[in-house]
Amino acid sequence: METINLDMEMAGVAGSGPQHERADAAANRRLILQTAASLFQEHGVAPVTMAEIAAAAGVGKGTLYRRYDNKAELALALMDSQTAEYQNSVLARLRQFYEENTPYLDQIDDFLDATVHFTGSNLPLLCAVQAGGLLEESHQHSRPYHWQYQTISGLLERAAAAGEIDSSLDIPYLADALLSPLRADLFRYEREIRGFSLARISSGLRSLVHALAAP
């Protein structure tokens, strides 16, 4: 059975629905999310269908699909609280690093470690999100990948400007290359087939960052 990090009360968190949502629509949203969370926890994310979620929640398929076009969007909604917590934690650390004048390569090191643990905690949901195409940077719902890319590419650009890495390096490519092992499908392979621990994945990925250091 998959280990799924689901907050069973996440249906009420800010960001899960429109700011001026009707009471009945809000109630349906909470019911759908709570039902999906329970089914995912019991059966895993992949085997559960949208039809099963609608039936278990006691709502029509039309009601479900008006809110979420597919299971990927529903899985993304279930991650709202975890994603917000992860991003806020990273931003707080980056503000601290700025105040302490921490080297940018060390900031990237810390960011990647936090991202490894975020990915590990939400892997089944992230796999569903990726399967639905919502992790592609061009997609309007590309959280959290787009934010991760913007963060690490910005840190790499600052590292290059500060002379910590060679300024001739291809930053857009490097940003993608460092994030690629954190894509859900490859991360799942590393965890379930290769048997890598989170600590090993984090250590290996961060060693690549420090290999970029300028002589």
C-alpha positions in Angstrom: 0.0 0.0 0.0 1.2 3.5 -0.9 2.1 5.8 1.9 0.1 9.0 1.3 0.6 12.2 3.2 -2.9 13.6 3.2 -4.4 16.1 5.6 -7.9 14.9 6.1 -9.1 18.4 6.9 -7.3 20.1 4.0 -10.6 20.7 2.2 -11.0 23.8 4.2 -7.7 25.4 3.6 -7.2 28.7 1.8 -6.5 28.3 -1.8 -8.6 25.2 -2.3 -11.5 27.1 -3.8 -12.7 30.5 -5.1 -12.6 33.3 -2.6 -16.3 34.0 -3.0 -17.6 30.5 -3.3 -21.3 29.7 -2.7 -22.0 27.8 0.4 -23.4 24.7 -1.4 -20.4 24.7 -3.9 -18.0 25.0 -0.9 -19.7 22.1 0.8 -19.5 19.9 -2.3 -15.8 20.8 -2.7 -15.0 19.8 0.9 -17.0 16.6 0.5 -15.3 15.7 -2.8 -11.8 16.3 -1.4 -12.5 14.5 1.9 -13.9 11.5 0.0 -11.0 11.4 -2.4 -8.5 11.6 0.5 -10.2 8.7 2.2 -10.2 6.6 -0.9 -6.6 7.4 -1.8 -5.5 6.6 1.7 -7.3 3.2 1.6 -6.6 2.1 -2.0 -3.8 4.2 -3.2 -4.1 7.0 -5.8 -3.7 5.2 -9.1 -6.5 2.6 -8.8 -9.2 5.1 -7.8 -11.3 6.5 -10.6 -13.3 9.7 -10.8 -16.5 7.7 -11.0 -15.7 6.0 -7.8 -15.0 9.3 -6.1 -18.3 10.7 -7.3 -20.2 7.6 -6.2 -18.6 7.5 -2.7 -19.2 11.2 -2.2 -22.8 10.9 -3.3 -22.5 13.6 -6.0 -23.2 13.4 -9.7 -20.3 13.0 -12.1 -21.2 16.4 -13.6 -20.8 18.0 -10.2 -17.3 16.4 -9.8 -16.2 17.3 -13.3 -17.4 20.9 -13.0 -14.9 21.3 -10.2 -12.1 19.1 -11.4 -11.5 18.1 -15.0 -9.6 15.0 -14.1 -7.9 13.2 -11.2 -4.7 15.1 -11.7 -6.4 18.4 -10.8 -8.1 16.8 -7.8 -4.7 15.4 -6.6 -3.2 18.9 -7.0 -6.0 20.4 -4.9 -5.3 17.8 -2.2 -1.7 19.1 -2.1 -2.7 22.7 -1.5 -1.7 22.8 2.2 1.5 20.8 1.8 2.6 22.9 -1.2 2.0 26.1 0.6 3.8 24.9 3.7 6.8 23.8 1.6 7.0 27.0 -0.4 6.6 29.3 2.6 9.3 27.3 4.4 11.7 27.6 1.5 11.0 31.4 1.1 11.6 31.9 4.8 15.0 30.1 4.6 16.0 32.1 1.5 15.2 35.3 3.4 17.4 34.1 6.3 20.2 33.2 3.9 20.0 36.6 2.3 20.4 38.3 5.6 23.3 36.1 6.5 25.0 36.4 3.1 25.0 32.6 2.7 26.7 31.4 -0.5 24.2 30.7 -3.3 25.5 27.1 -3.8 24.6 26.5 -0.2 21.2 28.0 -0.7 20.6 25.6 -3.7 21.8 22.7 -1.5 19.2 23.6 1.1 16.5 24.1 -1.5 17.1 20.8 -3.2 17.1 18.9 0.2 13.7 20.5 1.0 12.4 19.6 -2.4 13.5 16.0 -2.1 11.6 15.6 1.2 8.5 17.4 -0.2 8.5 15.1 -3.3 8.9 12.0 -1.1 6.1 13.0 1.2 3.7 13.7 -1.7 4.9 11.2 -4.3 1.6 9.2 -5.0 -0.3 12.5 -5.6 2.6 14.0 -7.6 2.6 10.9 -9.8 -1.1 11.4 -10.5 -0.5 15.1 -11.2 2.3 14.3 -13.6 0.3 11.6 -15.3 -2.4 14.2 -16.0 0.2 16.6 -17.6 -0.1 19.2 -14.9 3.6 19.3 -14.0 4.6 20.7 -17.4 5.9 24.2 -17.1 3.7 25.4 -20.0 0.5 24.3 -18.2 -1.5 26.9 -16.4 -1.7 24.6 -13.3 2.1 23.8 -13.4 2.5 24.0 -9.6 4.8 23.1 -8.0 7.3 22.5 -10.9 7.2 26.0 -12.4 7.9 27.6 -9.0 10.7 25.1 -8.4 12.2 26.0 -11.7 12.0 29.7 -11.2 13.6 29.4 -7.7 16.6 27.2 -8.7 17.3 29.1 -12.0 17.3 32.4 -10.0 19.7 31.0 -7.5 22.0 29.6 -10.3 22.0 33.0 -12.0 23.0 34.7 -8.7 25.7 32.1 -8.1 27.1 32.8 -11.6 27.0 36.6 -11.0 28.8 36.1 -7.7 31.5 34.0 -9.3 30.5 30.8 -7.4 30.0 29.0 -10.7 31.3 29.6 -14.3 29.2 32.4 -15.8 29.3 30.7 -19.2 27.2 27.7 -18.0 23.8 27.1 -19.5 21.6 28.1 -16.6 18.2 27.1 -18.0 19.5 23.7 -18.9 21.2 23.2 -15.5 18.0 24.2 -13.7 16.1 21.5 -15.6 18.9 19.0 -15.2 18.9 19.4 -11.4 15.1 19.2 -11.1 14.8 16.2 -13.5 15.6 13.5 -10.8 12.8 15.1 -8.8 10.1 14.5 -11.4 7.6 12.1 -9.9 8.1 9.1 -12.3 11.9 9.0 -11.9 11.7 9.7 -8.2 9.3 6.8 -7.8 11.7 4.6 -9.7 14.6 5.6 -7.5 12.6 5.0 -4.3 10.7 1.8 -5.3 12.9 0.0 -7.8 16.4 1.2 -6.9 15.6 1.4 -3.2 17.3 4.7 -2.6 16.5 6.5 0.6 15.5 10.1 0.7 18.9 10.9 2.4 20.8 9.2 -0.5 18.8 11.0 -3.2 19.3 14.3 -1.5 23.0 13.7 -0.9 23.6 12.6 -4.5 21.7 15.5 -6.0 23.4 18.0 -3.8 26.8 16.6 -4.7 26.1 17.6 -8.3 25.5 21.2 -7.2 28.9 21.5 -5.5 30.6 19.9 -8.5 29.6 23.1 -10.3 31.7 25.3 -8.0 34.2 27.5 -9.8 37.9 26.6 -9.1 
